[in-house]
Structure formats: structure tokens, C-alpha cells
């Protein structure tokens, strides 16, 4: 039976070429700073984004939490979207790791504007926590892979600088966003003080994320990573996969976006689908006419060899990735006709 896994772009397996790069990697002890492949990955990423330095970490949650811990003092406040990953899917880490509170804003499909943010920057009043960080997510997962308009990012960056507040980006799917907005990567990255970049989603690496920023910021990040238990030793085997991903799997992301649009059209033709969040990148979120039947349809699709995930009441999410072929999408569309 044919099986297609749309649950996430984290389910990809390393290609033969990526495995070859991993097995042939030169390694050393990265806690001593002596792993040549980790160092190469960090230097490559820093140069790619026009930043001074980078740090290789185990996950995007780790890079986000490290950044927050550096930017925010206990009792401070982080402004972010109410559906943002740093708040919703990182185990309460903002409170547990950094002792900070969170100002949650509704925004639009996971995105915020400078005007929305400005009115919630706290005045200097002992009754209120001090606003110490603004965090954005691009693409916005809970917004169905929505992409920021770059002019909105520029406006938020100007606001942050004028208030002397650092601006962090959860860029788990940053390359998907860059594929759509067409902005020069260094120009885009220059708007942020720190950026978290995931290698194990659309880029197909088995493990790992990067944090980029100034040399001083990354020096502090290395210490926080150690405190969080993230000191890895011969991590070059994993870093080699990340290097391969950055050098070979970025330009093909537009293929994932096109396949997601094909799936959107097919689902919208089904009489049990009410609508979808507009597809901009590789994420499709469909909304059922009868939200009580979400699990029924997930189970039915699974019986037909199509794995999808729940995404809230009456919503199902599908994510395209490098292990989903045009033939897989054709198969999925054929199975939809049986429901």
C-alpha cells in the first residue's frame, strides 16, 4: 500500500548524499570548540545571514529558549503572537527557563504589526513588567505557513530600535518565507538581533537548529546552551547534515509550495471541507464543515495511506516536504475522491 506522511516537514529521512556527507565528516570535541565540521557550519551560516557568529544546537526550541534567556531578565516581558511557537509549543519555557512573562497579541494569521506592538510596550511604571523582547515567527506555523510582508518587519525593527528593545525571529521555516518574499537574505536578517533557523524541517536534516547574532551574543549563547545541557561532543556528524541541507535543499522549497497549492485545490473540491487557510508556503490547513468529525477524517485518510495531523477543533494540517513527491500528491488526490 502507498503511504504519504504529511504530518510535518520534520518526518524527512536523510538522502544518500546527506548520509555520505555525515559518514565522511571530520569531527572533534565541540565543547572544546574543536569540531571542524560544526565550526564550518557555524561560519557558513553566519556569513549566509550577514551575522558575526552562529551556534549549532539540538533543536529550534533550544535556540529560541537560549535567545530569550539572553535577551530577557527574570520579571521582564516578551511580546509575541498568541499562537507563536515560543509560547504555545515550548513547554512553558519562557517562564521556566527565564522567569519572564508574556504579552500575547492576536495579530493576523500569526503575524503582528508595529502599531499593534507599540501600544503594548509597557511604560516605566513599577506596576508593570518591563518589555524586554519582541519575537516574531516567519513563516507562522499556526497561520498556515503565512509569510510576513517585509515592510511590516522593517517597521517593527525600526520600532524595536527606537525603544532599545531587541527583536528575535523564530525562523524555523525562514527559507520558506524567503522563497516567497524574494528579499535578499542579509537584508532580511539585518532587521533582527537574533534568529533561530531550523535545519530539520523543510531542509531535511535529521537533527539541529542554528542561532545567529553578534559575537558577544553567541558567546553568551554558548554558556546558556551548556547550562541547558546542550553541550554536544562529536557533533560534526550532525553538522555535516546541516551543511548539506543549507547548500543543497534551499532552492527546491518552491516545489513544496506548489504541491501544497495542488493539495489545497483538491481538498476545497471535497464536500466535507468548508474552507482552508490560504496556502502561501508548504503548509495547508483545511477547515471541516463538521468539526466533530475531525478525528474521523484523520482516521479515514490514514486507512487510505495518507497521514495528516489535527490542528485544533475542526482543522487538519498537511505539510509538504522533500520526501513528498508529485506522485505522492497525485495519489493523495485520488484517495480524496473515495471519501
Buried (B, 14 or more C-beta within 10 A) or exposed (E): EEEBBBBBBBBBEBBEEBBEBBEEBEBBBBBEEBBBBBBBBBEBBBEBBBBBBBBBBBBBBBBBBBBBBBBBEEEBBBBBBBBBBBBBBBEEBBEEBBEBBBBBBEBEBBBBBBEBBBEBBBEEEEEEBBBBBBBBBBBBBBBBBBBBEBEBBBBBBEBBEEEEBBBBBBBBBBBBBBBBBEBEBEEBBEBBBBBBBBBBBBBBBBBBBBBBBEEEBBEBBBEBBEEBEBBBEBBBBBBBBBBBBBEBBBEEBBBBBBBBBBBBEBBEEBEBBBEBBBBBBBBBBBBBEEEEBBEEBBEBBEEBBBBBBBBEEBBBBBBBBBBBEEEBBEBBBEBBEEB
